[in-house]
């Protein structure tokens, strides 16, 4: 559906006599959606930081217990950082789509 057909449908639903009067409401709706996306991204990044902290705690416990070699420890750490970087990149992509 293109923008004009969407506006015509919206005009029908709302009873607006002037189709251009809908622009303000449409802009406000998209602005609200963009703000909501920013909040969602912040919550997702906060959750990702929590996961990283949990992984670090686990790695630290394993290291103290000598349950892993230093090579395994670095490998796990690198995997965790790669996953965290993926989460950040995904969040940035979603933020750029919202703008």
N, C-alpha and C positions, 0 to 999 in steps of 0.2 A: 504494500500500500504506500503510495507516495504521499507527500505532505499535504497537498491540496485535497486529495480524497479523504485523508484523515480529518482535515479541518471541516470539510463538508459534512462528514459523518458526525463529528463533534458538534457542529452547529445544529444539526438535526436533533441530537440528543439533548442539548442544553437550551434550545430555543433562542439562541442569539440571532439578532437580526443582521448584524454586521460581522462578517467572517473575520475581519481584521481585529475585532475586539478580543478574539480568542488568543491572539499572539501573546499577550501579557500572561494569561493563565498557563499557556503551554510553556513559556519561558520559566515561570515560577515552578512548574512541575519538574522540568528538567534540572533546574537548579537544586531543588530538594533531593532529587535522585542522585545528583553528583555529590551532595553533602553526605547522603546516606552511604554512598560507596566509599568515601573517605573514612567514615567511622568504621565500616566493615573491614576495610584494609587495616586500620589501626588495631582492631581486635584480633584479626588474623595474624598480624606481625607480633603482637603481644603473646599470642598462643605459641607461635614459632619460637620466640625467645624462651618461653617456659619449657618447651621440648628440648631446646639446646641445653638449658640449665640441668634438666633431668639427665640428659645424656652425659654431660660433664660429671655430674655426681656419680653416675654409674661407672664411668671410665676411671674416676678417681678411686672409687672403692676397689675396682678390679686391679688398679695399679698398686694400691696399698697391700692388697692380698696377694700380690704377685701372681694373679690369675691369668695375666696376659703378658706377652713379650712387648718390648718397647716398639717393635715393628708393628705388632697388632694394634697397639695403642694409637700409634700415629695413623694407621690405616683407618681405624674407627673414627678418629678425630677428623680426618680429611673427609670421610663420607658424611659425617655430621655437618661439617662446614659447607659441603656441596649442596646438601639438602636445604640448609638455611639460606644459602645464596639463591637457590631456585625459588624459595618462598618469597624472598625480597624482590626478585625479578618479576615474579607473577604479580605481586602487589603493585609494582611500578607500572607494569603493563595495564593493569586494571585502572590505575589512577589516570594514566594518559588517555584511556578510552573514555573515562568519565568526563574529561575536560573538553 
